[in-house]
Amino acid sequence: MTTEDERKSRMARDVELLWGLDTTPARRGPKPRLSREAVVRAAIGVADAEGIEAVSMQRVARELGYTTMSLYRHVDSKEDMLVLMLDTATDGVPPAPREDGDWRAGLEEWCNGALEMHRAHPWSVFVAFSAPPSGPNGLRWMEAGLRELVASGLDVGESLQMLTILSAVVRDTVRLEIEMTRAAQSTGSTLVESENDYSQSLRRVVTAERFPTIDRMLREGVLGEAPAPGRTGGPAEELDFGIRRILDGIESYVRAERGTGG
């Protein structure tokens, strides 16, 4: 027979989990030495150091010096632990409302903040999403992004769609950068060196007649260009251009549909 808990959607389950609505009242007596927060922080430490693949209930328990069964008193499953890890890793402070009302600048700040959080915890882009933001940290960032999008003239539903797109662009670009960097490192190369090799290999098969635009790209040296000092040349470093073009589209849409200047 299916229980009420089993019938709950993952999204409803996440709200209860992230807001502590799933916990039973604390019993009287000494405070437990182990806590849910300690478990989650230890799991994040493992993921930051070794990647999300290294995270398991057994590994986190070993890191804390407890038995695996001890962890299950605080976190029901690895899936729950990943949900808790993601919200905890999103503990940066989202941009405050801008005094000048510049929603575009506000969204650029929002995207740059999300980018930095993913770079601080690279494993976060490899965790499958089971639900929209549900926890205190995730909702703070969601609120900040929606606030700026609504300020552009979009309605709340349109703003939610665009925030989903912006979040996906940032997350997937960071993931691509990480995967490309790992692939280059596996051969003892840098990302720029790997792109140079790719460019040289393409020159052997690309002709102006068959692939005219790719041929132009190669002739103009788009791939393998030396990055600016302190930069690696990864795709996330060029993210500003794409974000600004998305914001151009929002501004043009609002101007056409709402008859405003954004």
Contacts in CASP RR format, 6 or more apart in sequence:
PFRMAT RR
TARGET T0000
AUTHOR 0000-0000-0000
METHOD contacts of the structure
MODEL  1
MTTEDERKSRMARDVELLWGLDTTPARRGPKPRLSREAVVRAAIGVADAE
GIEAVSMQRVARELGYTTMSLYRHVDSKEDMLVLMLDTATDGVPPAPRED
GDWRAGLEEWCNGALEMHRAHPWSVFVAFSAPPSGPNGLRWMEAGLRELV
ASGLDVGESLQMLTILSAVVRDTVRLEIEMTRAAQSTGSTLVESENDYSQ
SLRRVVTAERFPTIDRMLREGVLGEAPAPGRTGGPAEELDFGIRRILDGI
ESYVRAERGTGG
5 13 0 8 1.000
8 16 0 8 1.000
10 130 0 8 1.000
10 131 0 8 1.000
11 130 0 8 1.000
11 131 0 8 1.000
11 132 0 8 1.000
11 134 0 8 1.000
13 22 0 8 1.000
14 83 0 8 1.000
14 130 0 8 1.000
14 131 0 8 1.000
14 134 0 8 1.000
14 135 0 8 1.000
15 21 0 8 1.000
15 134 0 8 1.000
15 135 0 8 1.000
16 22 0 8 1.000
17 80 0 8 1.000
17 83 0 8 1.000
17 84 0 8 1.000
17 134 0 8 1.000
18 83 0 8 1.000
18 84 0 8 1.000
18 87 0 8 1.000
18 134 0 8 1.000
18 135 0 8 1.000
18 136 0 8 1.000
19 134 0 8 1.000
19 135 0 8 1.000
19 136 0 8 1.000
23 36 0 8 1.000
32 73 0 8 1.000
34 64 0 8 1.000
34 66 0 8 1.000
34 70 0 8 1.000
34 71 0 8 1.000
34 73 0 8 1.000
34 74 0 8 1.000
35 74 0 8 1.000
36 74 0 8 1.000
36 75 0 8 1.000
36 84 0 8 1.000
38 64 0 8 1.000
39 60 0 8 1.000
39 64 0 8 1.000
39 71 0 8 1.000
39 74 0 8 1.000
39 75 0 8 1.000
39 81 0 8 1.000
40 75 0 8 1.000
40 81 0 8 1.000
40 84 0 8 1.000
40 85 0 8 1.000
40 88 0 8 1.000
41 88 0 8 1.000
42 60 0 8 1.000
42 63 0 8 1.000
42 64 0 8 1.000
43 55 0 8 1.000
43 60 0 8 1.000
43 81 0 8 1.000
43 85 0 8 1.000
44 85 0 8 1.000
44 88 0 8 1.000
44 89 0 8 1.000
44 121 0 8 1.000
45 63 0 8 1.000
46 54 0 8 1.000
46 55 0 8 1.000
46 59 0 8 1.000
46 60 0 8 1.000
46 63 0 8 1.000
47 54 0 8 1.000
47 55 0 8 1.000
47 85 0 8 1.000
47 121 0 8 1.000
47 123 0 8 1.000
48 121 0 8 1.000
48 122 0 8 1.000
48 123 0 8 1.000
51 122 0 8 1.000
51 123 0 8 1.000
51 126 0 8 1.000
52 82 0 8 1.000
52 123 0 8 1.000
52 126 0 8 1.000
52 127 0 8 1.000
55 78 0 8 1.000
55 81 0 8 1.000
55 82 0 8 1.000
55 85 0 8 1.000
55 123 0 8 1.000
56 78 0 8 1.000
57 68 0 8 1.000
57 71 0 8 1.000
57 72 0 8 1.000
57 75 0 8 1.000
57 77 0 8 1.000
57 78 0 8 1.000
57 81 0 8 1.000
58 68 0 8 1.000
60 71 0 8 1.000
60 81 0 8 1.000
61 67 0 8 1.000
61 68 0 8 1.000
61 70 0 8 1.000
61 71 0 8 1.000
64 71 0 8 1.000
75 81 0 8 1.000
75 84 0 8 1.000
79 130 0 8 1.000
82 127 0 8 1.000
83 130 0 8 1.000
83 131 0 8 1.000
83 134 0 8 1.000
85 127 0 8 1.000
86 124 0 8 1.000
86 127 0 8 1.000
87 133 0 8 1.000
87 134 0 8 1.000
87 135 0 8 1.000
87 136 0 8 1.000
87 137 0 8 1.000
87 138 0 8 1.000
88 137 0 8 1.000
89 117 0 8 1.000
89 120 0 8 1.000
89 121 0 8 1.000
89 124 0 8 1.000
90 117 0 8 1.000
90 133 0 8 1.000
90 137 0 8 1.000
90 138 0 8 1.000
90 141 0 8 1.000
91 137 0 8 1.000
92 113 0 8 1.000
92 117 0 8 1.000
92 137 0 8 1.000
94 110 0 8 1.000
94 113 0 8 1.000
94 140 0 8 1.000
94 141 0 8 1.000
94 143 0 8 1.000
94 144 0 8 1.000
94 145 0 8 1.000
95 106 0 8 1.000
95 109 0 8 1.000
95 110 0 8 1.000
95 113 0 8 1.000
95 144 0 8 1.000
95 148 0 8 1.000
96 144 0 8 1.000
97 147 0 8 1.000
98 105 0 8 1.000
98 106 0 8 1.000
98 148 0 8 1.000
101 151 0 8 1.000
103 148 0 8 1.000
103 149 0 8 1.000
103 151 0 8 1.000
103 152 0 8 1.000
103 262 0 8 1.000
104 152 0 8 1.000
104 244 0 8 1.000
104 247 0 8 1.000
104 251 0 8 1.000
106 148 0 8 1.000
107 145 0 8 1.000
107 148 0 8 1.000
107 149 0 8 1.000
107 166 0 8 1.000
107 243 0 8 1.000
107 247 0 8 1.000
108 240 0 8 1.000
108 243 0 8 1.000
108 244 0 8 1.000
108 247 0 8 1.000
110 141 0 8 1.000
110 144 0 8 1.000
110 145 0 8 1.000
110 148 0 8 1.000
110 166 0 8 1.000
111 166 0 8 1.000
111 169 0 8 1.000
111 170 0 8 1.000
111 239 0 8 1.000
111 243 0 8 1.000
114 141 0 8 1.000
114 167 0 8 1.000
114 170 0 8 1.000
114 171 0 8 1.000
115 170 0 8 1.000
115 174 0 8 1.000
115 236 0 8 1.000
115 239 0 8 1.000
117 124 0 8 1.000
118 124 0 8 1.000
118 125 0 8 1.000
118 170 0 8 1.000
118 171 0 8 1.000
118 174 0 8 1.000
119 174 0 8 1.000
119 236 0 8 1.000
122 174 0 8 1.000
122 178 0 8 1.000
125 171 0 8 1.000
125 172 0 8 1.000
125 174 0 8 1.000
125 175 0 8 1.000
125 178 0 8 1.000
126 175 0 8 1.000
132 142 0 8 1.000
133 139 0 8 1.000
133 141 0 8 1.000
133 142 0 8 1.000
142 163 0 8 1.000
145 159 0 8 1.000
145 163 0 8 1.000
146 156 0 8 1.000
146 159 0 8 1.000
146 160 0 8 1.000
146 163 0 8 1.000
149 158 0 8 1.000
149 159 0 8 1.000
149 162 0 8 1.000
149 163 0 8 1.000
149 250 0 8 1.000
150 156 0 8 1.000
150 159 0 8 1.000
152 159 0 8 1.000
152 250 0 8 1.000
152 251 0 8 1.000
152 254 0 8 1.000
152 262 0 8 1.000
153 254 0 8 1.000
153 258 0 8 1.000
153 260 0 8 1.000
153 262 0 8 1.000
154 162 0 8 1.000
154 250 0 8 1.000
154 253 0 8 1.000
154 254 0 8 1.000
162 246 0 8 1.000
162 250 0 8 1.000
165 246 0 8 1.000
166 243 0 8 1.000
166 246 0 8 1.000
169 239 0 8 1.000
169 242 0 8 1.000
169 243 0 8 1.000
169 246 0 8 1.000
170 239 0 8 1.000
170 243 0 8 1.000
173 235 0 8 1.000
173 236 0 8 1.000
173 239 0 8 1.000
174 236 0 8 1.000
176 235 0 8 1.000
176 236 0 8 1.000
177 234 0 8 1.000
177 235 0 8 1.000
177 236 0 8 1.000
177 237 0 8 1.000
180 191 0 8 1.000
180 194 0 8 1.000
180 234 0 8 1.000
180 235 0 8 1.000
181 191 0 8 1.000
181 232 0 8 1.000
181 234 0 8 1.000
183 194 0 8 1.000
184 190 0 8 1.000
184 191 0 8 1.000
184 193 0 8 1.000
184 194 0 8 1.000
187 194 0 8 1.000
189 197 0 8 1.000
190 232 0 8 1.000
191 232 0 8 1.000
191 233 0 8 1.000
191 234 0 8 1.000
192 224 0 8 1.000
192 225 0 8 1.000
192 226 0 8 1.000
192 227 0 8 1.000
192 232 0 8 1.000
192 233 0 8 1.000
195 223 0 8 1.000
195 224 0 8 1.000
196 223 0 8 1.000
196 224 0 8 1.000
198 223 0 8 1.000
199 218 0 8 1.000
199 221 0 8 1.000
199 223 0 8 1.000
199 224 0 8 1.000
202 214 0 8 1.000
202 218 0 8 1.000
203 218 0 8 1.000
206 214 0 8 1.000
206 215 0 8 1.000
206 218 0 8 1.000
207 215 0 8 1.000
208 215 0 8 1.000
208 216 0 8 1.000
217 223 0 8 1.000
225 233 0 8 1.000
227 233 0 8 1.000
227 234 0 8 1.000
227 237 0 8 1.000
231 237 0 8 1.000
251 261 0 8 1.000
251 262 0 8 1.000
254 260 0 8 1.000
254 261 0 8 1.000
254 262 0 8 1.000
255 261 0 8 1.000
255 262 0 8 1.000
END
